[in-house]
Amino acid sequence: MPAATDALSTDMLDALIHLKLNPGRSAKLSPVRKRLQNDKASVHEMVLLLSDAHFSEQVDPETAMGLVYNEDIAKRRLERIRDVVIRYKDLRKSAYPLRKLTVAMLGDMLSGCIHEELEITNQSTTPVALVNLAYILHEMFLGLASEFESLEIVVIPGNHPRLTQKPRFKQKTTVNFEYILGHFIAALARDRYTVQVPKDMVYVHKVFEWRIGMTHGDGVKSNSWGGVPFYGIRQRRDAVQALLRHLGQPQLDYLTMGHFHQPTVLEGTDCTVIMNGAVKGGDEYSIGTRLASQDPVQFLLTFHEKHGVTDYSRINLRGVI
C-alpha cells in the first residue's frame, strides 16, 4: 500500500510540473455566445400531433379503476392543448420567430361504432358527435390561427370512425366519418386557416424541406412489448422507405402516427418514427388487456430549417378532467 501511495504522489507531482511548464495548453471552453436578437434568429415552425380523442366515448370510473372520460373532458383537454401550444409559442418568441403551425390530426378523433360496446355506451351517435367535434375543433383552430402567421390542418382518418365493420383497403381513407369531419372543418375555416384532407394511406407533408409521413398506424401487425409493437413499426418504416425508393420518390425524414396511445420516439439513421399519445388516455380496454393506463399525452414538435426536429414537447393532459 505505501508503494502505491508513493507512485500516486509522484504522478500528481509530474502533472503539476507539466501544467506549470505548459500554461498555454490548459483546456478552456470557448466564450459564451451572445444571445441572438430575434431579427437575426432562424425561423422555426411547429407541428402539433393531435390524435385519438375518441370523442363521444365514455370511460366509466366504476369499471375503469377510477379513470373517467367523456365529451366534456375531451373538450376541456382540447382547450388545454390550444392554451399550451400558445404558451410555448410565447415563451420561445424572444429567441426565434415561429412563422407557422401545422396540426397533424392522425386519426381516431371520433370514437365511431365499429365495436358493439361503443355503439351502446357512446355518449352521442357518430353523426351527432362529428358535428359537435367539428365546431369544437374549429373554435380551437381559430384560437391558434390568431397567434400564428400561418395555420394548416392535415386530417388523417383513423380506423375507429370507418363506416364498415371490417377494415378495407379500397377507399380506405374516404369511407370514413373523419373524411367528412375534415371537409366539415374546411367549410367552417373559409380563409382563416387551411385544411388538407388527403386520401393517401401515407400522406407526405413538408416542413421546410423535411419530409414527414403522416398515417394513423393501424395495420401494423406484430407482437408488442408494453403495448408498442416495436418490431412491426420498424418494419413498417423500412417498408415505406423501400416503397418510396421503388416509386422513384424522395425518402421520409420522419414518420408520424397515432393509434397506439403511447407517446414514443424511435430514432433512426434515415427516418425517425414519432408515435403520438391519446387525448383520451387509458380506458377499460387498456386495463382489461394489459392492466395498463398511459397518461393522455400529445406531442408538440419544433422544426429548424437545417436541423429538423429540435424539440419534443409533451403536453400531458392527465389533470384535465
Phi, psi and omega in degrees: 000316178301322181296319179296321180294319179296320180295319179296317179297319179297318179297318180295320179296318178298321180294319179295319178297319180298316179296322181292322181281340182232063184294331183284351184260007178291144184289133176225140175283151175294153182298152180296130179286139178291146181295130180291141173287155184302326183285349179253351184283154178289142177288139177242165172227155177245149173231119176264122173272121185233115184202161168059047171283334181048049185301131181095349173288144176244132174250120186272119182298336181286337180246359183237032175054040176095347177292142181219144180199143176196187184296320180295319178295318178302316180298315180294325179290323176294322176296320179295319178301313178305312183294321181291320178301315179295322179296316177298319179298317179295322180294330186262348187295339177284340181265321180200152179282143176246107189272335188212148172237129171252129175256113179264100176278107191262022170103163181057035170289333175257147180288320184069185183216041179286342177250139184301322182296327177288320179300327181280320191257349177304145183290327179223160171293159185299317178299320179293317178299320179301312181297314181297317181292323179302316180290322178297313180294322179299317178296321177299315183289327175298319178297319179289322181296331180286347184254339183246147177300324181216139178228127178233133179250132175242123184252114178251116180294146177263192180267333182293322182274013180294156184271352181250149180295317181261149176297149175223163179250325172293128180055036185303318186270347184258332176275070192200136180297333181284338171295319176293317179303316181298317180287330175297313179296320179300322179293323178289327186293324187054239181250017183276335170202165183256150181228129174248132176235077186289156178263354184295144173291325170232107181271136181255118181245143181251131169243116196055238176251010179277131184261120184245118174278134180237126179208163180285316179116349177290154182101348176284113184251116179185157171295143184249159172240119182064025179089357180243118178280079187303315181296315181297323180290317176298320179296319179295318178300313181294324180293320177298315180297319179294320179297316179298320177299316181298323181275000179073027181252155180298153181285163174276148171264330180218147173235118182249146180202163174247230169076317187269352174064017182229112181294118185213141176241123177248100181293142177224160182291327180241342182207124178261133178265129178239112179260128181276160173275201182235137173299325184290318187083206183286164180204188181298326181294313182295324178287317183291329183264326186229002186049048185223154175209112177274146174299147174287109186228141173234148181265137169241118184255142175245130183248139172251145185303319184263332190255356182072218181291122178250352182203133171249109178258129179263119176264104183267125186252014187304319184280357182266100180226000000 
